[in-house]
């Protein structure tokens, strides 16, 4: 099985949805394992929001014909009580400092328990320095699994020349693959309305079809694409 590890609900499909579609259409089984999906029951409003996003994620995965698995860990926004400090959230969320080593070990254990030795894991590169992305990236290092890394979508806008992914290989998407990916991404209304703002559907399509382009084609990038050999 190919297990795409996603820090948050839209990361894996937004970054590698075209490749997921390619694998599924070639007969491979794919699963999106989302790590920070626990429900913050201490606050009904936030709990409802996460429940809604879980539902969106399930529909997006269904659109790509892949399964989902939700890990029991809180998003950093809920984990550190940072909601009331959202004006400073960017600085806090995108710091390079990672100190939650117990959480990293718990995530490592969860991944090992919920995958098989012959599974292929595709995890985030950590582009953008979001704390949760870095934590997940660290957690998969040196696992007893075949691990590959994908370049996260949207963060590439600000870090197109990032040394972190400078040598990553391009996977060019077919018209059908990018179409299926966009259809799946439309399920993430809660997130994408905030990310792309007004006319979010059109702006999202423009990002994937006009901005995230190389050699005139939409693409996704990975540190190594040998996991796609023959596909």
KOLKESE-51643 format. One record per residue: residue number from 1; residue in one letter; z, y, x of N, C-alpha, C in turn. Coordinates in nm, 3 decimals, decimal comma, padded with zeros to 5 digits, m for minus. Each point is the difference from the previous one (the first is absolute). Last residue first. Layout:
N
    k  r      n_w      n_v      n_u     ca_w     ca_v     ca_u      c_w      c_v      c_u
  NUM  A        Z        Y        X        Z        Y        X        Z        Y        X
...
This chain:
231
    k  r      n_w      n_v      n_u     ca_w     ca_v     ca_u      c_w      c_v      c_u
  231  X  m01,379   00,339   00,477   00,012   00,052  m00,137  m00,067   00,137  m00,010
  230  X   00,065  m00,277   00,407  m00,076  m00,080  m00,094   00,003   00,050  m00,142
  229  X   00,383   00,171   00,298  m00,113  m00,074   00,057  m00,067  m00,087  m00,106
  228  X   00,398   00,309  m00,016  m00,113   00,005  m00,093  m00,120  m00,081   00,050
  227  X   00,404   00,069   00,248   00,043  m00,072  m00,121  m00,110  m00,001  m00,106
  226  X  m00,041   00,241   00,412  m00,035  m00,141   00,011   00,047  m00,080  m00,121
  225  X   00,037   00,489   00,129  m00,062  m00,048  m00,124  m00,044  m00,146   00,010
  224  X   00,371   00,398   00,204  m00,078  m00,117   00,038  m00,059  m00,056  m00,129
  223  X   00,243   00,396  m00,021   00,011  m00,013   00,145  m00,087  m00,113   00,053
  222  X  m00,146   00,272  m00,442   00,103  m00,096   00,038   00,004  m00,012   00,153
  221  X  m00,225   00,313  m00,458   00,015  m00,029   00,142   00,121  m00,089   00,026
  220  X  m00,409   00,157  m00,396   00,143  m00,023   00,022   00,014  m00,042   00,145
  219  X  m00,410   00,292  m00,300   00,054  m00,102   00,090   00,150  m00,020  m00,019
  218  X  m00,527   00,230  m00,180   00,145  m00,007  m00,019   00,056  m00,116   00,082
  217  X  m00,453   00,251   00,165   00,049  m00,104  m00,090   00,152   00,010  m00,018
  216  X  m00,301   00,254   00,308  m00,055   00,014  m00,134   00,050  m00,100  m00,102
  215  X   00,160   00,036   00,453  m00,139  m00,048   00,003  m00,061   00,001  m00,140
  214  X   00,470   00,068  m00,081  m00,041  m00,014   00,140  m00,139  m00,064   00,000
  213  X   00,408   00,240  m00,356  m00,135  m00,048   00,026  m00,025  m00,009   00,150
  212  X   00,345   00,191  m00,361   00,031  m00,121   00,077  m00,131  m00,075   00,028
  211  X  m00,045   00,394  m00,247   00,082   00,035   00,116   00,029  m00,121   00,089
  210  X  m00,266  m00,042  m00,405  m00,057   00,109   00,079   00,079   00,033   00,127
  209  X   00,115  m00,349  m00,331  m00,146  m00,008   00,008  m00,063   00,104   00,093
  208  X   00,483  m00,037  m00,094  m00,046  m00,131   00,044  m00,151  m00,005   00,025
  207  X   00,197   00,407  m00,159   00,067  m00,040   00,124  m00,058  m00,131   00,053
  206  X  m00,140   00,150  m00,423  m00,060   00,079   00,108   00,060  m00,038   00,135
  205  X   00,186  m00,190  m00,388  m00,132  m00,058   00,026  m00,069   00,074   00,115
  204  X   00,406   00,177  m00,148   00,022  m00,128   00,066  m00,134  m00,065   00,035
  203  X  m00,011   00,391  m00,249   00,038   00,029   00,138   00,028  m00,128   00,078
  202  X  m00,100  m00,028  m00,463  m00,117   00,046   00,074   00,033   00,024   00,147
  201  X   00,355  m00,116  m00,285  m00,096  m00,111   00,006  m00,122   00,037   00,084
  200  X   00,340   00,330  m00,090   00,036  m00,099   00,100  m00,099  m00,116   00,011
  199  X   00,054   00,477  m00,210  m00,123  m00,080   00,008   00,017  m00,115   00,100
  198  X   00,385   00,299   00,088  m00,094   00,025  m00,110  m00,132  m00,075   00,023
  197  X   00,353  m00,200   00,312   00,023   00,112  m00,091  m00,109   00,015  m00,106
  196  X   00,104  m00,326   00,381  m00,127   00,071  m00,008   00,002   00,118  m00,098
  195  X   00,403  m00,256   00,082  m00,068   00,005   00,130  m00,126   00,085  m00,004
  194  X   00,259  m00,092  m00,393   00,075   00,087   00,090  m00,075   00,020   00,132
  193  X  m00,180  m00,292  m00,316   00,000   00,133  m00,061   00,074   00,099   00,089
  192  X   00,000  m00,457   00,118  m00,123   00,070   00,036  m00,012   00,136  m00,066
  191  X   00,378  m00,298  m00,086  m00,008   00,046   00,138  m00,119   00,090   00,025
  190  X   00,062  m00,191  m00,432   00,121   00,075   00,035  m00,010   00,060   00,140
  189  X  m00,344  m00,297  m00,170  m00,005   00,137  m00,051   00,119   00,083   00,048
  188  X  m00,245  m00,460   00,113   00,115   00,068   00,059   00,006   00,147  m00,043
  187  X  m00,358  m00,303  m00,118   00,122  m00,046  m00,066   00,123   00,076   00,049
  186  X  m00,443   00,049   00,187   00,020   00,079  m00,122   00,126  m00,039  m00,075
  185  X  m00,163  m00,243   00,383   00,081   00,117   00,032   00,025   00,089  m00,122
  184  X  m00,289  m00,379  m00,033   00,140  m00,042   00,017   00,089   00,121   00,024
  183  X  m00,460   00,075  m00,022   00,048  m00,042  m00,132   00,146  m00,042   00,006
  182  X  m00,217   00,101   00,403   00,027   00,121  m00,077   00,052  m00,035  m00,139
  181  X  m00,139  m00,358   00,273   00,120   00,063   00,055   00,038   00,124  m00,080
  180  X  m00,401  m00,219  m00,101   00,115  m00,080  m00,045   00,131   00,061   00,050
  179  X  m00,397   00,201   00,150   00,013   00,018  m00,144   00,121  m00,075  m00,055
  178  X  m00,124  m00,054   00,450   00,064   00,131  m00,019   00,018   00,028  m00,148
  177  X  m00,220  m00,401   00,107   00,137  m00,002   00,052   00,070   00,133  m00,020
  176  X  m00,461  m00,044  m00,114   00,086  m00,073  m00,094   00,145   00,001   00,046
  175  X  m00,326   00,191   00,280   00,015   00,080  m00,122   00,093  m00,068  m00,099
  174  X   00,091  m00,133   00,500  m00,120   00,002  m00,084   00,026   00,088  m00,122
  173  X   00,249   00,060   00,489   00,008  m00,056  m00,134  m00,133   00,009  m00,073
  172  X   00,182  m00,041   00,541  m00,078   00,080  m00,094  m00,006  m00,069  m00,136
  171  X   00,347   00,008   00,429  m00,059  m00,095  m00,094  m00,072   00,085  m00,104
  170  X   00,189   00,099   00,536  m00,047   00,038  m00,133  m00,048  m00,123  m00,078
  169  X   00,390   00,051   00,411  m00,137  m00,038  m00,033  m00,034   00,037  m00,145
  168  X   00,362   00,232   00,374  m00,014  m00,090  m00,114  m00,147  m00,022  m00,034
  167  X   00,226   00,287   00,345  m00,085  m00,114   00,037  m00,020  m00,098  m00,115
  166  X   00,273   00,397  m00,047  m00,126   00,045   00,062  m00,095  m00,114   00,030
  165  X   00,466   00,050  m00,209  m00,109  m00,080  m00,058  m00,136   00,033   00,062
  164  X   00,408   00,199   00,162   00,053  m00,122  m00,060  m00,110  m00,091  m00,052
  163  X  m00,058   00,448   00,177  m00,010  m00,108   00,099   00,048  m00,134  m00,056
  162  X  m00,220   00,405  m00,296   00,128  m00,057   00,040  m00,019  m00,112   00,102
  161  X  m00,307   00,323  m00,244  m00,011  m00,037   00,140   00,130  m00,061   00,051
  160  X  m00,045   00,146  m00,452  m00,125  m00,071   00,023  m00,016  m00,045   00,145
  159  X   00,375   00,195  m00,315   00,008  m00,062   00,131  m00,126  m00,081   00,031
  158  X   00,078   00,247  m00,411   00,069   00,084   00,096  m00,002  m00,057   00,141
  157  X  m00,208  m00,242  m00,348  m00,052   00,136  m00,014   00,061   00,092   00,106
  156  X   00,136  m00,459  m00,070  m00,106   00,021   00,097  m00,060   00,140  m00,008
  155  X   00,329  m00,175  m00,305   00,059   00,052   00,123  m00,107   00,028   00,105
  154  X  m00,146  m00,201  m00,403   00,044   00,139  m00,018   00,066   00,058   00,125
  153  X  m00,029  m00,535  m00,025  m00,084   00,101  m00,062   00,076   00,132  m00,014
  152  X   00,094  m00,380   00,388   00,038   00,046  m00,132  m00,092   00,109  m00,052
  151  X  m00,106  m00,419   00,339   00,020   00,145   00,006   00,028   00,049  m00,142
  150  X   00,116  m00,512   00,178  m00,100   00,087  m00,063   00,038   00,147   00,018
  149  X   00,102  m00,509   00,267   00,045   00,129  m00,051  m00,115   00,080  m00,060
  148  X   00,182  m00,554   00,112  m00,099   00,104   00,026   00,050   00,130  m00,063
  147  X   00,197  m00,531   00,146   00,020   00,133  m00,058  m00,110   00,095   00,046
  146  X   00,183  m00,550  m00,036  m00,115   00,080   00,043   00,010   00,135  m00,071
  145  X   00,455  m00,262   00,104  m00,112   00,001  m00,093  m00,119   00,070   00,069
  144  X   00,502  m00,022   00,104  m00,069  m00,126   00,025  m00,111  m00,019  m00,104
  143  X   00,179   00,490   00,178   00,027  m00,105  m00,097  m00,077  m00,126   00,039
  142  X   00,008   00,451   00,221   00,048  m00,125   00,061   00,044  m00,105  m00,101
  141  X  m00,049   00,461  m00,220  m00,028  m00,021   00,142   00,062  m00,132   00,046
  140  X   00,047   00,206  m00,441  m00,097  m00,109   00,017  m00,035  m00,027   00,146
  139  X   00,309   00,350  m00,138   00,049  m00,127  m00,053  m00,097  m00,116   00,024
  138  X  m00,108   00,458   00,105   00,091  m00,059   00,098   00,043  m00,139  m00,044
  137  X  m00,263   00,244  m00,301  m00,077  m00,031   00,120   00,086  m00,068   00,106
  136  X   00,207   00,168  m00,386  m00,076  m00,122  m00,030  m00,082  m00,043   00,121
  135  X   00,234   00,404   00,039   00,095  m00,111  m00,014  m00,074  m00,131  m00,025
  134  X  m00,249   00,401   00,007   00,045  m00,039   00,134   00,092  m00,120  m00,006
  133  X  m00,135   00,186  m00,406  m00,115  m00,063   00,066   00,039  m00,048   00,140
  132  X   00,316   00,248  m00,245  m00,017  m00,134  m00,057  m00,117  m00,074   00,065
  131  X   00,083   00,454   00,129   00,108  m00,090   00,041  m00,023  m00,141  m00,050
  130  X  m00,406   00,323   00,114   00,091  m00,014  m00,114   00,104  m00,105   00,036
  129  X  m00,384   00,157   00,282   00,142  m00,002   00,034   00,094   00,001  m00,120
  128  X  m00,509  m00,003   00,083   00,065   00,103  m00,078   00,150   00,007   00,020
  127  X  m00,251  m00,459   00,080  m00,064   00,130   00,014   00,068   00,102  m00,091
  126  X   00,078  m00,489   00,071   00,104   00,101   00,017  m00,058   00,138   00,020
  125  X  m00,211  m00,449  m00,098   00,007   00,043   00,140   00,115   00,096   00,025
  124  X  m00,018  m00,399  m00,393  m00,034   00,139   00,031   00,017   00,034   00,148
  123  X  m00,130  m00,511  m00,160   00,109   00,095  m00,021  m00,042   00,142   00,040
  122  X  m00,150  m00,546  m00,111  m00,066   00,126   00,035   00,096   00,112  m00,041
  121  X   00,008  m00,577   00,097   00,063   00,124  m00,047  m00,079   00,120   00,047
  120  X  m00,069  m00,559  m00,104  m00,045   00,112   00,083   00,055   00,129  m00,058
  119  X   00,172  m00,550  m00,017  m00,045   00,120  m00,069  m00,043   00,106   00,102
  118  X   00,201  m00,438   00,098  m00,145   00,016   00,014  m00,055   00,118  m00,080
  117  X   00,474  m00,117   00,001  m00,044   00,018   00,139  m00,150   00,021   00,016
  116  X   00,228   00,161  m00,456  m00,009  m00,128   00,069  m00,054   00,022   00,142
  115  X   00,309   00,331  m00,352  m00,135  m00,033   00,049   00,006  m00,134   00,071
  114  X   00,392   00,217  m00,181  m00,098   00,007  m00,107  m00,146  m00,014   00,045
  113  X   00,390  m00,002   00,296   00,035  m00,092  m00,108  m00,112  m00,009  m00,104
  112  X  m00,043   00,309   00,357  m00,005  m00,137   00,051   00,028  m00,102  m00,110
  111  X   00,043   00,459  m00,102  m00,140  m00,035   00,024  m00,013  m00,144   00,048
  110  X   00,434   00,175  m00,056  m00,068  m00,013  m00,130  m00,145  m00,045   00,020
  109  X   00,255   00,104   00,382   00,043  m00,127  m00,061  m00,072  m00,024  m00,131
  108  X  m00,073   00,412   00,210  m00,057  m00,109   00,080   00,033  m00,135  m00,062
  107  X   00,203   00,375  m00,185  m00,142  m00,005  m00,036  m00,069  m00,112   00,077
  106  X   00,444   00,089   00,106  m00,007  m00,057  m00,134  m00,145  m00,013  m00,046
  105  X   00,086   00,215   00,410   00,025  m00,144   00,010  m00,008  m00,067  m00,136
  104  X  m00,038   00,468   00,015  m00,115  m00,061   00,066   00,017  m00,152   00,008
  103  X   00,361   00,255  m00,156  m00,107  m00,009  m00,100  m00,123  m00,067   00,060
  102  X   00,352   00,096   00,287   00,040  m00,108  m00,091  m00,107  m00,021  m00,106
  101  X  m00,046   00,362   00,300  m00,035  m00,128   00,060   00,041  m00,119  m00,087
  100  X  m00,082   00,532  m00,032   00,050  m00,101  m00,095  m00,036  m00,142   00,046
   99  X  m00,129   00,436   00,205   00,135  m00,046   00,037   00,053  m00,112  m00,088
   98  X  m00,451   00,329   00,183   00,033  m00,112  m00,088   00,133  m00,057   00,045
   97  X  m00,332   00,470   00,074   00,123  m00,073   00,029   00,025  m00,107  m00,105
   96  X  m00,356   00,332   00,003  m00,033  m00,118   00,079   00,123  m00,086   00,027
   95  X  m00,107   00,321  m00,446   00,060   00,002   00,133  m00,038  m00,127   00,075
   94  X  m00,108   00,147  m00,464  m00,100  m00,021   00,102   00,055   00,015   00,141
   93  X   00,261   00,056  m00,407  m00,078  m00,122  m00,021  m00,092  m00,032   00,116
   92  X   00,263   00,403  m00,007   00,086  m00,117   00,009  m00,080  m00,130  m00,009
   91  X  m00,220   00,419  m00,045   00,057  m00,009   00,135   00,081  m00,127   00,015
   90  X  m00,172   00,093  m00,424  m00,106  m00,033   00,094   00,054  m00,015   00,141
   89  X   00,291   00,135  m00,358  m00,032  m00,142   00,007  m00,105  m00,032   00,105
   88  X   00,233   00,414  m00,173   00,001  m00,033   00,142  m00,047  m00,143   00,024
   87  X   00,025   00,174  m00,434  m00,066   00,111   00,070  m00,007  m00,027   00,150
   86  X   00,231  m00,296  m00,301  m00,144  m00,022   00,011  m00,073   00,115   00,070
   85  X   00,484  m00,155  m00,109  m00,041   00,078   00,117  m00,152  m00,007   00,020
   84  X   00,243  m00,237  m00,339   00,047   00,137  m00,017  m00,041   00,090   00,117
   83  X  m00,104  m00,468   00,007  m00,070   00,066  m00,110   00,040   00,147  m00,014
   82  X   00,166  m00,359   00,314  m00,074   00,118   00,044  m00,070   00,075  m00,112
   81  X   00,307  m00,421   00,097   00,038   00,108  m00,090  m00,072   00,129   00,028
   80  X  m00,073  m00,437   00,207   00,085   00,096   00,070   00,039   00,119  m00,087
   79  X  m00,267  m00,369  m00,159   00,092  m00,066   00,091   00,096   00,099   00,063
   78  X  m00,371   00,121  m00,281   00,116  m00,044  m00,077   00,107  m00,058   00,092
   77  X  m00,396   00,151   00,195   00,040   00,111  m00,086   00,124  m00,036  m00,081
   76  X  m00,223  m00,326   00,272   00,091   00,088   00,073   00,050   00,116  m00,086
   75  X  m00,126  m00,463  m00,233  m00,076   00,107   00,065   00,099   00,094   00,068
   74  X   00,169  m00,500  m00,097  m00,020   00,133  m00,056  m00,091   00,087   00,087
   73  X   00,003  m00,557  m00,067   00,051   00,108   00,084  m00,035   00,135  m00,060
   72  X  m00,107  m00,515  m00,097   00,114   00,069  m00,061   00,061   00,111   00,085
   71  X  m00,536  m00,208  m00,069   00,122  m00,021   00,078   00,113   00,088  m00,054
   70  X  m00,463  m00,215  m00,234   00,081   00,120   00,021   00,129  m00,033   00,074
   69  X  m00,535  m00,196  m00,083   00,138  m00,041   00,026   00,078   00,126   00,034
   68  X  m00,518  m00,172  m00,231   00,095   00,098   00,053   00,135  m00,065   00,024
   67  X  m00,573  m00,151  m00,032   00,137  m00,008  m00,051   00,087   00,109   00,061
   66  X  m00,548   00,023  m00,106   00,096  m00,049   00,098   00,139   00,000  m00,061
   65  X  m00,447   00,173  m00,170   00,019  m00,145  m00,011   00,089  m00,056   00,109
   64  X  m00,126   00,468  m00,117  m00,059  m00,059   00,120   00,017  m00,151   00,005
   63  X   00,180   00,250  m00,359  m00,139   00,047   00,007  m00,073  m00,058   00,120
   62  X   00,463  m00,078  m00,052  m00,078  m00,081  m00,095  m00,147   00,040   00,004
   61  X   00,305   00,257   00,245  m00,023  m00,130   00,064  m00,084  m00,091  m00,090
   60  X   00,132   00,412  m00,179  m00,093   00,022   00,111  m00,034  m00,132   00,070
   59  X   00,329  m00,001  m00,338  m00,134   00,017  m00,057  m00,105   00,020   00,110
   58  X   00,452  m00,028   00,126  m00,042  m00,129  m00,054  m00,142   00,009  m00,056
   57  X   00,208   00,394   00,145  m00,036  m00,084   00,113  m00,052  m00,136  m00,046
   56  X   00,175   00,303  m00,319  m00,129   00,048   00,054  m00,049  m00,093   00,111
   55  X   00,428  m00,081  m00,168  m00,101  m00,038  m00,098  m00,140   00,043   00,046
   54  X   00,367   00,135   00,254  m00,015  m00,145   00,012  m00,110  m00,050  m00,094
   53  X   00,127   00,445  m00,034  m00,084  m00,023   00,117  m00,019  m00,149   00,027
   52  X   00,291   00,131  m00,344  m00,136   00,037  m00,036  m00,096  m00,026   00,116
   51  X   00,457  m00,060   00,076  m00,050  m00,105  m00,091  m00,145   00,028  m00,039
   50  X   00,221   00,328   00,247  m00,034  m00,115   00,084  m00,052  m00,115  m00,085
   49  X   00,150   00,383  m00,229  m00,116   00,035   00,083  m00,044  m00,120   00,084
   48  X   00,397  m00,030  m00,254  m00,119  m00,005  m00,086  m00,126   00,025   00,082
   47  X   00,408   00,051   00,220  m00,023  m00,141  m00,031  m00,126  m00,016  m00,085
   46  X   00,157   00,431   00,093  m00,066  m00,058   00,116  m00,033  m00,147  m00,024
   45  X   00,241   00,220  m00,336  m00,131   00,064   00,015  m00,077  m00,061   00,116
   44  X   00,455  m00,142  m00,083  m00,099  m00,049  m00,098  m00,140   00,060   00,019
   43  X   00,382  m00,092   00,373  m00,053   00,118  m00,068  m00,112  m00,044  m00,094
   42  X   00,241  m00,318   00,259   00,104   00,102  m00,009  m00,047   00,126  m00,072
   41  X  m00,276  m00,388   00,118   00,065  m00,004  m00,131   00,107   00,107  m00,016
   40  X  m00,440  m00,088   00,300   00,125   00,076   00,018   00,074   00,013  m00,133
   39  X  m00,353  m00,392   00,190   00,021   00,099  m00,105   00,133   00,071   00,021
   38  X  m00,361  m00,237   00,370   00,123  m00,018  m00,077   00,021   00,116  m00,098
   37  X  m00,362  m00,080   00,341  m00,025  m00,003  m00,144   00,126  m00,012  m00,085
   36  X  m00,223   00,011   00,511   00,097   00,094  m00,057  m00,019   00,012  m00,151
   35  X  m00,285  m00,312   00,240   00,136  m00,011   00,056   00,101   00,089  m00,072
   34  X  m00,473  m00,287  m00,129   00,049   00,137   00,010   00,148  m00,002   00,034
   33  X  m00,453  m00,332   00,026   00,146  m00,004   00,008   00,049   00,143   00,024
   32  X  m00,464  m00,261  m00,184   00,052   00,129   00,045   00,152  m00,008  m00,008
   31  X  m00,402  m00,397   00,055   00,122   00,048  m00,065   00,036   00,136   00,058
   30  X  m00,444  m00,394  m00,037   00,064   00,119   00,056   00,123   00,038  m00,082
   29  X  m00,392  m00,425   00,111   00,114   00,044  m00,081   00,069   00,117   00,070
   28  X  m00,544  m00,163   00,025   00,132   00,000   00,063   00,108   00,050  m00,097
   27  X  m00,498  m00,027  m00,063   00,078  m00,118  m00,036   00,138  m00,008   00,062
   26  X  m00,347   00,356   00,006  m00,045  m00,110   00,086   00,083  m00,126  m00,022
   25  X   00,100   00,404  m00,229  m00,134  m00,041  m00,043  m00,057  m00,113   00,086
   24  X   00,417   00,193   00,120   00,012  m00,069  m00,128  m00,136  m00,052  m00,047
   23  X   00,010   00,264   00,391   00,065  m00,129   00,021   00,007  m00,081  m00,129
   22  X  m00,166   00,442  m00,021  m00,092  m00,087   00,074   00,059  m00,140   00,018
   21  X   00,271   00,335  m00,197  m00,107  m00,041  m00,090  m00,096  m00,097   00,070
   20  X   00,330   00,197   00,262   00,061  m00,095  m00,093  m00,106  m00,053  m00,095
   19  X  m00,130   00,342   00,281   00,009  m00,128   00,072   00,066  m00,106  m00,088
   18  X  m00,017   00,435  m00,171  m00,136  m00,052   00,014  m00,003  m00,135   00,069
   17  X   00,412   00,240  m00,042  m00,046  m00,059  m00,125  m00,140  m00,057   00,005
   16  X   00,324   00,232   00,327  m00,076  m00,123   00,028  m00,053  m00,067  m00,126
   15  X   00,254   00,423   00,009  m00,047  m00,008   00,139  m00,094  m00,117   00,025
   14  X   00,210   00,087  m00,427  m00,065   00,125   00,037  m00,060  m00,004   00,140
   13  X   00,255  m00,366  m00,154  m00,126   00,006  m00,073  m00,076   00,128   00,034
   12  X   00,427  m00,054   00,197  m00,091  m00,107   00,043  m00,135   00,008  m00,070
   11  X   00,346   00,324  m00,117  m00,044   00,006   00,139  m00,103  m00,106   00,038
   10  X   00,261   00,113  m00,427  m00,145   00,022   00,011  m00,054  m00,012   00,142
    9  X   00,480  m00,069  m00,134  m00,087  m00,069  m00,094  m00,150   00,016   00,024
    8  X   00,330   00,028   00,421   00,017   00,049  m00,137  m00,112  m00,057  m00,087
    7  X   00,029  m00,168   00,438   00,131   00,065  m00,008   00,034   00,046  m00,141
    6  X  m00,316  m00,421   00,120  m00,011   00,140  m00,043   00,138   00,064  m00,005
    5  X  m00,314  m00,452   00,189   00,135   00,054  m00,012  m00,008   00,150  m00,020
    4  X  m00,318  m00,453  m00,083  m00,010   00,141   00,036   00,135   00,065  m00,027
    3  X  m00,191  m00,520   00,084   00,109   00,079  m00,057  m00,011   00,143   00,053
    2  X  m00,305  m00,482  m00,063   00,002   00,131   00,064   00,105   00,086  m00,071
    1  X  m00,040  m00,565   00,050   00,000   00,120  m00,083   00,000   00,125   00,087
